Amino acid sequence: MQSDNEESPSNCCQADPQHTEVEGLDGPFGDTGNPGSAPAALPTLNNTMTTHVNPLYAMLGVQPIRSDLAALFNELPENKRLSPILATLVAVLSRLEGITRMDVDHGLTPSSLLSHSEQVCMFKYSIHVKNLIWKCEKQFLAKEDVEAYAEDNQENSLFHMVMAEICIQPAPFLCKEFPPKFISQDHATVAHVHTEVRLILKQVRHKARNVLLIGIVEGNKPKLPKIPYIVELSRLMCRHLVAGQAAMSNVEVDAKVGPHLQICFAYLQLETLVNHLLSNSILQFFAVGPD
């Protein structure tokens, strides 16, 4: 005997006509379990739905579907919607296969599928290249025959010396560690290398600035040290710039630093001091390239 509180099986299975639940993952294309039932109409893409789904688009990093395409898709009968979805998936998979597959016969690699300008823009220099540029710039900054610290069109400018040193590196190294077509002096590639050289040169300049302003600007020491005289300044700069000089005695360093290089270091100290005191001044040592 059935109690009043118990519902008959027919009542339990009867759907409330005023309330329709939308399943999340079951039957994304409608209820296919009951052939006799009418397909549920998908809601149209209105502004409210678009607003609600925008955070999901942002999290997935994809562009929202255009409203005209969404409207056209919603106008299709449900049994016609699967074909464009499958066609889109096949096209995406085919494109991914073409990008990730290395075609040995034609010499295609993932990078070769990009345009030359895209390859150059996306190129990242290895730590070996950056160390090479850094070492060259510090070494040439301590050369007596440097004619210009900023102007690129002089043969013995600091920038020109560094570029000349890069260009004499072995061809396999240049092909592997530099952007495509650097050996052939492609304009876009060379400009990209110039930008990297100038960037590291500015870093070298700022490191040298800390040495040149000893005794003038407070550093990390509790007491401001005395301003070094020209011989002591030359020793500090030489040990900072030239590898292997830190362990050398003062006599050994002085033998490597001639009077002309001492004058160069004194000039750099003067320019650095002027630039420090006059923030609007643009001096040669600091104008190593466009900011």
Secondary structure, DSSP 8 states (H G I E B T S, - for coil): ---SSS--HHHHH---TT-----SSS-TTS--S-TTS---------HHHHHHHHHHHHHHT-----HHHHHHHHHS-HHHHHHHHHHHHHHHHHHHHHHHS-BTTTTB-TGGGS-HHHHHHH----HHHHHHHHHHHHHHHT-TT--BSS-TTSTTBHHHHHHHHHHTS-HHHHHHHS-TTTTTT-HHHHHHHHHHHHHHHHHHHHHHHHHHTTTTS--SSSS------HHHHHHHHHHHHSTT-TTS-HHHHHHH--HHHHHHHHHHHHHHHHHHH-TT---TTT-SS--
